[in-house]
Amino acid sequence: MPHSGDDDRGSDGTTPPNRLRQTVTALRVAFPQRRAIGLRAATAVAIPLLIGWAAGQPGLGAQASFGSLAVLYVPDAPFRYRARVVAGVGAALTVVVFVGVLAGSLGWVAVAVTAAVVAGVASFVCQAVELPPPRELMVVMAALAASAIPGDPAQAASRAALTAAGAAIAWVVSMSPLPAGRHRPETRALAAGLDAVAGYLAAIGGADEITARHQAIGAVRRAAGAVQQGATRSGGRPAAVAAAAERLLEAALHVGVVGTAPDARWVAAVRGTAAAVR
């Protein structure tokens, strides 16, 4: 008969308290890494709201904050790629606000058709360029919100201009870490990839091996993508480190298949390489 405590176990064999501890640990680890991103997002949205409040026009500040939602996209991507994506999302938000205001004045059928078209086009574009979440969500939300307050073409243009101003704020805030280093996002991604490979090597033969393997594969893939997004020349140092990380991952996966725990000095060497890159 099963043990009386087995009823509390999940499909992965861990108890709810264990999963809670794992969640808390993950949040504690992620907080230092995501803190700056959250601060930038809050700043970009707060600036137009505060300007509108100070000017006695909180509604105008709220409208501009729709454009600031562009700050949520690719917040840790290389600056060259980030600049293009945030500008593109800001432009999309501006256009859909203009269209949404006009559609709202034509009745609910026009609103439904507009929302469907916006959702379809935005979803297609986001998937075509492999844009990560929130993908089309912010664009569709802005279109629906704009259609809830209909207006004439002049009013639509005015609200679109406010949205564009918010998008400009989002772009500036998104690019604000640039003085700290032009290739800093790529460097951080590469160091994280190497750290994940070292973590996988250390976990081989243990209970966390599968999780560590998935994390290593994902981290190295993200590092290679960051180098590509940064348009780093093929012979440059970031590209060379990305290639080395991929070769180290291949070697580590081979060791995992064999099932023999590697020498601790190898793990230390990979961690040392990550520290040197960082």
N, C-alpha and C positions, 0 to 999 in steps of 0.2 A: 504493500500500500504506500502511496506517496506520503512524504513527510508533511505534517500539518502546516509547516511554514511555506510549502511550495505554492500554496494558493496565492501568496502575495508576490510571487515572482513573475517578471515579465517574460516575453518571448526570448529575450537575450540572456535570461538567467540572473539578472540583477534585480534587487528589490527596489521598491519605490524610493526609500531613503538613499540608496546608492545612486539612483538616477538623479535625485535631487542634488546630491553632493557633486555629481559630475557636471550638472548644469551650472551650479554655483561656481565650480572651478573654471568651467569654460568662460563664464561671464567675467570672472576675475582676471583671467588671462587676456581676454579680448579687450577689456576696458582700456588699458594703457594704449593699445594699438588703435582703437576706434575713438578715443576721447577727442583727438584733434578734429576728426571728421565730423563728429557730432557738434562740436563747437562751431565749426565753419557753417554747417547747415543752419544751426540756430541763429547765427549772426546774419546770414544772408536773408533769412525770412524776417528777422526782427528789424533790420534797418528800414525797409519801406514802411513797416507798421509804425515804428517810432517817428519817422518823418511825417507820416500822415497824421498821427496823434498830435505832434508838436504844431502842425499847421492847422489844426482844428478840422481836418478832413480825414477821419479814420477810415471812411469807406474807400477813399482813393488809395490810401496806404494798403488796405486789404487787397484791392485790385492789383496793385503793383506786386504784392507778395506772390501772386500766381506765377509771375515770371521767375521769381526767386526759387521756385521749386526745381529749376534746372540744376541747382547746386547739388541735388541728391544723386546725380548721375556720375559714374566712374570717379568717385572722390579720391581714390588712391592710385589712379592710372597715371602713366607718364604724362608730363605736362603738354607735350605737343598733341597727343591724342585727346587729352582732357579738354584742351582749348577748343578743338573742333567739335567734340560731342556736346559740351555745355552750350556753345554758341548755336549749334544746330537744334538742340532741344529748346533753347530760348526762342529761336525763330519759330519753331513749330507751335509753341505755346502762344506766341503772339498772333499767329495766323488763326489758330482754332478759336481764340477768344473773339477775334473779329467776326469770324464765320458764325460762332455760337450766338453772339448777340443778335445778328441779323436773322438767324434761323428762329430764334425765340419769338421774334415779332411776326413770324409767318404761321404760327400755330404748332400744335403738338406733333402733327405729322412731319413737318419740316424738321423739328427737333429730333424725332426718332430717326429719320433718314440721315440727318447730319451726323448724329452720334454713331450710327452704324457705319457710315462711310469713314468717319474719323478713326473709329476703332479698327476697321479693316486695314486702312492704309497705314496707320501707325504700327499696327501689329506686324504687317508685312515688312515694313522698313526696319523695325527693330530686330526682327529675326534675320533679315537679310544681312544686316551689318553685325549680327551677333552681339547686340547690346544687352548687357546684364540687367537684372531688375533695378528699378521698377519698370523698365521697358515702356510700354505704351500707357501705363496706368495714369501717370500725371497728365498726359496729353488729353486722354479721354475725360478725366475728371475736370480739367479746365474747360473743355468744350461744354460739358453738361452744366457746370456752374455758370458759365457765361450765358447760356441759353435760358437760364432761370430768370434773368433780368433783361428782357428784350429792350431794343432801342433802334433808333434810325441809324443810317450810315455814319453820320457825324459822331454820334455817341459810341458806335462800334469802333470808330477810328480812335477816339479819345481813350477808350478802355484798352484797346490794343497797344496804344503808345505807353500807357502806364505799365502794362505787362512787359513791354520791351525794356522799360527802365528797370523793372525788377530783374529781368533776365541779365541786363548789363551788370547789375550789382552782384548777381550770382556768379557771373564769369570772373569778375574781379576777385571776389572772395575765394572762388575755387583755385585761382592761380596765385593766391597770396603766399603759399609756401615756396614759390619759385626761387626767391633769393637764397633759401637754405641750400640749394643745389639743383642744378638743372636735371641731373640724372638720379636724384635721390629716390624717386619711386622705383626705378628699375633696380637700383642697388638694394633697396629693402626687400624687394621681391626675390632677388637672387639669394640674398642671405637667408631669407625664410625658407626658400627651396632647399638650400644646403642643410639648414637646421633640421628640416623635415626628413631628409635622407639620413642624417645622423640618428634622428629619433627612431627611424625604421630599423636601422642596423642594430641599435641598442635593444629594440623590442623583439628581434627575431628569436623565435622559440618561446616567447612569453604569451601571456593571455591577451595582450594588446597588439599583437603582431598584425592582425588584419586591419584594424583601425589605423595603425601607424603606416601601413602600406598604402592605404587609400589616401591618407593625408600627404604622404610623400609624393605620390603620383600627381595629386592635384596641385601641390605647391610648386613642383617643378614645371608643370604645364603652365601655371600662372606666371612663373618667372620667365619662361620662354615667350609667352604672349606679351608680357610687359616690355621685354627687349624689342619685340617686333613692333609694338605700338609706339615705342619711343623712336622708331625709325633709326635705330643705331646702326652704323655701318657694319657690314658683315665681318670686317677684320678688327673691329674695336674690342675693347676690354669687356664690356657687358656681354657682347655676343659670344666671346670666348668663354666667359664664366658660365653662360647659359649652356653652351655645348658641353662643358666639363660636368655641369650638374646633371645633364641628361645621361652622360656616360657613367657617372657615379651611381645614378639611379638604376641603370641597367645592370651594373655589377652587383648592386645591393639586391635587386630582384633575383638574380642568379643565386646569390648566397641564400636568399629566402627559400628558393626551390630546393636547394640542397638540404636546407634545414640545420645547418651548422652555425652556431653563434660565432660571429666574427671576433677577431682580436679587439680588445678594448682600445688598443692604440689606433686602430683604424677609425673607430667612432670618434676618438679625440681629435684625430687629424682632420676629419670632415668638419667637426665643430670649429676647429681652429681656422679652417679655410673660410667658414661662414663669418667668423669674427673678423678676419682680415678683409673680407669683401665689405662687411658693414662699416 
